[in-house]
């Protein structure tokens, strides 16, 4: 492929540069996917999964937070103490209640 870069305008050169960068990135992605597929196939042929061999277990899951506070007006509404305070908790604090009063 012979392209005379001297004949191209600045806009054409920048477009070409963008296209080349995208082509390089997609080429590398394809090669990585091919390599992973080949490794998975080899691991399966030996009776393993690739994740077993490299020790990847996936993202760790957090246990749900335990409720620490309950709404005095409605015990079904609880809060763990993490994240944004619920409106009922703020309202109770403003009316003079203490967090210890709402503790479960």
C-alpha positions as CSV (number, residue, x, y, z in Angstrom):
1,X,0.0,0.0,0.0
2,X,1.7,3.2,-1.2
3,X,0.2,6.4,0.1
4,X,1.9,9.7,-0.7
5,X,1.5,11.5,2.6
6,X,2.8,14.7,1.1
7,X,-0.4,15.0,-1.0
8,X,-2.7,14.8,2.0
9,X,-4.2,17.7,3.8
10,X,-3.8,18.1,7.6
11,X,-7.4,16.9,8.1
12,X,-6.7,13.8,6.0
13,X,-3.5,13.1,7.9
14,X,-5.3,13.3,11.3
15,X,-8.1,11.1,10.0
16,X,-5.5,8.6,8.8
17,X,-3.7,8.8,12.1
18,X,-7.0,8.1,14.0
19,X,-7.8,5.2,11.8
20,X,-4.3,3.7,12.3
21,X,-4.6,4.0,16.1
22,X,-8.0,2.2,16.0
23,X,-6.6,-0.5,13.8
24,X,-3.6,-1.1,16.0
25,X,-5.8,-1.3,19.1
26,X,-8.3,-3.7,17.5
27,X,-5.4,-5.8,16.2
28,X,-4.0,-6.1,19.7
29,X,-7.4,-7.0,21.2
30,X,-7.9,-9.7,18.6
31,X,-4.5,-11.2,19.3
32,X,-5.1,-11.2,23.1
33,X,-8.5,-12.9,22.6
34,X,-6.9,-15.5,20.3
35,X,-4.2,-16.1,22.9
36,X,-6.7,-16.5,25.8
37,X,-8.8,-18.9,23.7
38,X,-5.8,-21.0,22.9
39,X,-4.7,-21.1,26.5
40,X,-8.3,-22.1,27.6
41,X,-8.3,-24.8,25.0
42,X,-5.0,-26.2,26.2
43,X,-6.1,-26.1,29.8
44,X,-9.3,-27.9,29.0
45,X,-7.4,-30.5,27.1
46,X,-5.4,-31.2,30.3
47,X,-8.5,-31.3,32.5
48,X,-8.3,-27.8,34.0
49,X,-9.9,-24.4,33.6
50,X,-7.6,-21.5,32.8
51,X,-8.7,-19.7,36.0
52,X,-7.7,-22.7,38.1
53,X,-4.3,-22.7,36.6
54,X,-3.6,-19.0,37.1
55,X,-5.4,-18.7,40.4
56,X,-8.0,-16.2,39.4
57,X,-11.2,-16.7,41.3
58,X,-13.1,-13.6,40.2
59,X,-14.2,-10.6,42.1
60,X,-14.8,-11.1,45.8
61,X,-18.3,-10.6,47.0
62,X,-19.0,-8.7,50.1
63,X,-21.5,-10.1,52.6
64,X,-24.5,-7.8,53.0
65,X,-24.1,-5.3,55.9
66,X,-25.9,-6.2,59.1
67,X,-28.5,-3.7,60.2
68,X,-27.5,-1.6,63.2
69,X,-30.3,0.9,63.4
70,X,-34.1,0.6,63.1
71,X,-36.7,3.3,62.6
72,X,-38.6,3.7,65.9
73,X,-41.8,4.4,64.0
74,X,-41.4,1.4,61.7
75,X,-39.1,-1.4,62.7
76,X,-39.1,-2.8,59.1
77,X,-36.9,0.2,58.1
78,X,-33.3,-0.5,59.0
79,X,-29.9,1.0,58.3
80,X,-26.5,-0.6,58.5
81,X,-24.7,2.6,59.3
82,X,-22.9,2.6,55.9
83,X,-23.6,5.0,53.1
84,X,-26.1,7.8,53.1
85,X,-28.2,8.3,56.2
86,X,-31.9,7.5,55.6
87,X,-34.4,10.3,56.0
88,X,-36.0,8.7,59.0
89,X,-32.6,8.5,60.8
90,X,-31.9,12.2,60.1
91,X,-35.4,13.2,61.2
92,X,-35.0,11.3,64.4
93,X,-31.7,13.0,65.1
94,X,-33.2,16.4,64.5
95,X,-36.0,15.6,66.8
96,X,-33.5,14.9,69.6
97,X,-33.0,11.2,69.4
98,X,-29.5,9.7,69.7
99,X,-28.1,7.0,67.5
100,X,-28.0,4.7,70.5
101,X,-31.7,5.1,70.9
102,X,-32.3,3.5,67.5
103,X,-29.6,0.8,67.8
104,X,-30.9,-2.7,67.3
